[in-house]
Amino acid sequence: MSRNGPLALGFHTVVVVFMMAPLVVVCLVAFTPENTLSLPTSGFSLRWFRAVFERADFIQAFYNSLILAFTAASLATLIAVPAALAISRYAFPGRNFFSALFLSPIIIPHLVLGVAMLRLFALMGVNGSFTWLMLAHVVIITPYVLRLVLAAAIGIDRSAEQAAESLGAGRFTLFRLVTLPMILPGVAGGWLLAFINSFDEVTLSIFVSSPATQTLPVRMYVYATESIDPMMAAVSALVIALTAATMIVLDRVYGLDRVLVGKH
């Protein structure tokens, strides 16, 4: 075991460097004073960050993404929690079917879902609606919440629930005071993954969004087809910083090991 230690450490180091290198390069390019995406840079400048904040379309796209991701992740959680509890605790006709149905968006390419939803929304006459864009996101992010809540629900000790029931606790009280606190790491982790996936989603959003409901990833994609300059690196660096800040706050408040692993 000890002989494999240096080899395993070296392998993990290579993997981490491989994953982190693009992020580091993007952040370095974001501070370049040049007009091209190149390294090394000739100096340090905030010109491209100022350019981002001067673009009203990028600011609006960021707010659209933030509101969309928060709302979609919250709705997905409200759907996934009762579904996960029902699937994990009760045997009913069609349980396996419903479980597969909830998880199916993970295995279906988002390109296929985007084309299908574009056609469906066109037939319904709701193309470009923010509400229907949000519902489309709910469909593709619900499996992330469901999987983590399922893992948390299966692993909890139900003796506390049985004790609460024997003392006369009603269903809602039992869920609010006993069950929910025990599955909260899975719920929080699922919400976080759903939020991140919704915020970063671009393939499906291209098909079902409109200029008024354009999200930040879609706006970045459209801009990249028109012009390639360090402003894209600046936007990416801001998104990386926002994600890192969210993870740090979550770790300080709740603990990432509990949220992402589902410990209770």
N, C-alpha and C positions, 0 to 999 in steps of 0.2 A: 504494500500500500504506500509505504514511504518512498519507494523508488518511482512510483507514478506521480508523486506530488509535484516535482518540477515540471514534468511534461504537461500535467493538467493545468498548472498555473500558467505555463507558456501558451497553451491553447486558449485559455480563457482571456489572457491578455490580448492575443491576436484578434479574437472575436470582438472584444470591447473596443479596441482601436479601430477595427474595420467598421463598427457601427457608429462610433463617435466622430471619425475623421470627416465625413461629409458635413456634419453639424458645425464642427470647428471651422472648416473652410468657409461655409456660408456666413458664419458670424464674422470672420476676418474680412471677407469681401464686403460685408455691409458697411464697414468703416473706411472704405477706400475713397480717396478724393477723385479717382479716375472715372472715366465714362464707360469702362469696359469691365467685364467679369474676369479679372486676372489677379494672379498672385506671383511674386510678392507685390505689395502695394508701395507706393512712393511716400506715403504719409498716413495721417490719421484725420478723419473728417466725419462730421455728422450731417453732411449735406443730403445724403440719401434718406436719412430719418426725417429730416425737415421736409423733404419732398413727399414722403408718405403722408405726413400730417397736413400737408397742403392740398392733398387730393381728396375732395369731398366724396368721390365715388368709392374710394378704399375705406374711408371712415364709415360710410353707410353700409358697405358690405360687411365690415367687421361687426357692426351692431346687429345686422341681420343674422349673421352666423351665431353670435352670442345668444340672442333671444331664441333663435331656432333650436340651438343645441340644448339650452336650458329647458325649454318647454318640452321638446321631444324626449329628452332623457327623463324628465319627471313623469310624463305620460307613460312612457315605456315601463318605468318602475311601478306605477300604479297598476298596470296590466300584468306585469311579470310576477309580482309578489303573490297575489291570490292564485295565479295559475301555477306557480311553483309549489305552493302549499297544497293545492288540490292534487297535483300530479304526484307529489312525494308521499302523501298521506292516505289517499283514498284510491280504492280500486273501483273503477267505473267503466262502462262500455266506451270504447274509443279513446282510452287514456293514452295508449301508445301513438294513436293517430294524431291526437292534439299535441302531444309532446313533439312529434316529428314536424307538425305543421308550424309550431312556434319557432322551432330551430331551423327550419328550411331556408330562411333568407341568408344564413351563413354560407350555404353551399351553392346558392344560385348566384351567378355573376351579376354584379351591379349594373353592368351594361345591359344585360337581358331585362333586369327589373326596370331600368330606366326607360327602355323602349316600350315595355309593356305598360308601364304607368303613364307614359306620354300618350299612348293610344287610348287608354282608359279615360284619362282626364279630358282628352279631346272629345271623346264621345259624350262625356258628361258636361262638357262646356265649362270646365273649371281650370283650364290651363293658366298657369301663371299665378294662381292663388297661393298666398302664404300659408293658409290653413291646410290646403292639400299637400303642399310641399312638406309641411310639418308632419302630416300623417304618413307621408311616404318615408320620412326619416324614422318615424316610430316603428314602421314595419321592419326596417333593416337593423335597428339597434336593439329591439326587444330581446333577441336571443342572447345578447351579451349579459343583460340583467338576469334573464331566466336561468342561465347556466350557473352563475355565481350564487343566486338565491337558492337554487336547487341543491347545490353543494352544501350551503349553510343549513338548509332545512333538514336535509338527510342526516347531518352530523350532530344535531343538537340532542341533548338529554331531555326526554319528554316527562321526566318525573316531576319537574317543577310545574309543568302545565297540569299534570294530573293532581298535584297537591292544590293548585289554585282552583281547579274545578271542584274538588272535594270540599273546598271552603266556600263554595257558592259563587265564584266569579262567573260573570256572563261571558258570552263569546267575544264581544268587543273589548271588554275589560281584560280578558285573558290575552287577546292578541296585542293590545296596547301596552300592557304592563309586563307580560311574560315572554310571549313569542317574539314580538318585534325586537326587543333588546337583544335576544339571543341570536337572531339572524341579521342584526344590523350591520355587521362587517360585510356580509355578502351583499346586502342591499346597497350600502355605500360604495363598495367596490364596483358593483354592477352599474350604478348610476354614473360613476366616474368614467368607466369604460364607454358607456353609452354616450356620454357628453363628448368625450374626445373623438369617438368615431363619427358622431353627427357633425361636430365642428370641422373635421377634416374631410368629410365626404365631398367628393367632386364629381365622380362618374354619374351617379344617379341625379345629382342636383343640376347638372348641365341640361338634362332632358326636361325636367319638370319645373325649373325656375324661370323667371322672367327678368327683364332689366330692373324692375322695381323690387324684386325679391332675390336678387343675385347675392350669393354668399361670398365670403372672402376667398375660399379656394377657387371658386368659379371665376371671380374677378381676376385673381392672379393668373389663372390659366388663359383667360382672354387677353390679358395684358402681355403675357409671355409670347402669344402668337403675333402680337403687333410690334413689340419691341423687347429687346433683351438688354437690360442694363442693371447696375447694382441695386436699384430700388427693390427688385424682387428679393435680393438677399437681405435688404433691410426689413422688409415685411416678414420674411421667414425668421429673421433673428428676433423680431418682436413676438412672433407666435411662440418661438422656442422659449423666450424669457417668460411669457405668460404661462406656458405649460409648466415650466420649472417652478415658478412662484406658487402655482396652484398645488403642485405636488409637495412643496416644502410646507405650505400652510396646512395641508391635509395631514402630513406626517406629524407636525407639531401638535395639532389639535386632536387627532384620533390615532395616528400610527399607521404607516403604510403597510406594515407587516400584517396588521389585523384586517385592513381594508382590502388589500389585494389577495391575501392568502385565505381570508375568511376565518381567522381564528376567533374564538369567543371564550 
